[in-house]
Amino acid sequence: MPTQRLEELHQARYALLRSFRRDGSPVATPVWFALDGDTVVFRTKIGPKTRRLALHPDVEVVPCDYRGRCRPGAITVAGRATILSGDEAEAANRRLHRRYGWQWNVIPMIQVPGVTNVHRELPLRQKLRRARSRALWPDSAIVAVTLNAR
């Protein structure tokens, strides 16, 4: 993997994940991520995205801002997604928690203008419990994207 591609991802706080529907149309979602060599890991809520990734694991990743806006000239990297489980998922969740600190569990619970909050329906007590937890949330999955060498 060329170092310029990895360097762009290392410097970014968000990456735009493009997964593909059955008909081939792209679905773009900004995600928080961590790099582990040539692998990007991120957490997502179990649902349409995880079903899409299970059916069509080929994805694209590009550095972006929190609203999914990519810088002009940002390099898109293709990869293949795998949904992790067990110890692999817990280890990746810890890696993500180390990268984002307290924000890792708190930001998904609050309203951010222009950002879809998938956990907005949770009761306050559940939000507080999750904000203190370091374990993988029961309705979440960890996805690893192995980036292509080119």
N, C-alpha and C positions, 0 to 999 in steps of 0.2 A: 504494500500500500504506500503510495507516495506520501512523503512527510507533510506536504502542503495540505492535503486533504485532512489528515489527522490533526494537524496544527489548528486548522479552522474549527474543527469540532472541539478540540481541547479548550479553545478560547471562548466558545459559545456557551451560553447558559441554557439555551433552548435549541432543539432541533425540530425541523418540520419532517414528520413521518408521512410519506405517501404510501398508502396501501391501495389495493385495487379490488373493486367489486367484481362479481362474476362476469359482467359485461365489459370489463376492462377499464371502466371509468375510474379515475383516481379519487381518493378521499384523503385530504391533507389535514393533519392534526399536529399542532405544536406539542412537544413533550419535553419534560425534564429528563435528563439522561446522564449516564456515566459511561466513560470509555474504559474498557479493559482490553488492552492490546488493540486488535482489529475488530472488537465486538462492542456494540452499543447496547446498553441495557436500560429499560425504562419500565415504569409501573403504569398499568391501565386498569380501568374498571372492566370486569368481565361483562361482555355484551357483544354488540355488533362488531367492534374492532377485533376482538379476540376470535370471533367466528370467521371474519374476513381473513385474518392472518393464518388461521388453521387451514382454510380452503386454498388460499393463494399467498404463500409465504414470501414471494418476491416483493421487495419494498424499495423505496428510495429514501435517503436521509440527506438533509441539507441544513446548515446552521440558519437560525432565524431569531426573531424577537418573540416576546410572549404572545403576540397576536398572530404569529405565523408569517410575518413579513420577512422575506429573504433579502439580504443585501444584493445589490447588482453585482454580478460576477461571482456570486457564491457557488461553490462547486457541489454538485449533487453526486452522492455516492450510492450505488446500488448495493443491495444486500439481501440476505435471506433470513426471515424471522422464525424463531422457535419459541414457543411458550414454555417457560421453565417451571419446574415443580420441586417440592421438597427442599433439600439442603441447598441446591443451586439457587433456587428462588430466594431463600432466606439470606444467603450470602450476597446476592445482587442487591437485595433490599437494604442490607447494611451498608453496602458500598454507596448506594444512592443517598442514604441518610447521612453518611459522612460528608458527601459532597455538598448537600444542601442544608445541613444542620437543622435547626429548629423549624425552618420554613418547610421542610419536607412533609411534615404531617399537618401543619397549620394552614398553609396557603390553600390547599384543596377544600378547606372548610369554609372559607370566607368568600364573599362576593368581590370579584375584581372586574371593573368595568371593561366590557368588550370580550370577556372570557366566559365560556360555558363552564359552569360549576356542576359537575356530575354528582356531587354529594350534598347539594342544597336541600334535599328533602329529609336528610337525617335529623332526628331530634337533637336538641342541644346537648343532652347528657351523652349521647353516642358520639357526637363531635368531640366533646371534651375527652372522652375515653380514648378515642383514636388519636387525638393530638398528643397524648402522653405515651402512646404505644410505640415500641420499636419493632414489633412483629409485622409481618405482611397482613394487610387487612383481609378479612374473609371474602369480600366481594371483589378483590383485586387479583391481578395476575402480573407476573414479571415476564417481560419479553426480552429475548436476546436477539440482536440483529448482527449476524456475521457479515462484515463488509467485504465486498469483492475486491480482489487484488488490483484491478485496473483502475 
